[in-house]
Amino acid sequence: MLGLTQSELAARSGITPRTITKAESGRPIPRQSAQAIAVALDVTFVEVVMRAVGTA
């Protein structure tokens, strides 16, 4: 979305790079982690979920 590396997004969101990797590969992550990603990217939680399921 913003051209961030996994490490940069992890640092911005306060979650681990491993969780970012899981999210990018479509594996389930905790809702709290998805919400943290949304805040870090300045998008809604729904946008994060829609991209994760491939509908955005």
Secondary structure, DSSP 4 states (H G I P E B T S, - for coil): -----HHHHHHHHTS-HHHHHHHHTT----HHHHHHHHHHHTS-HHHHHHHHTT--
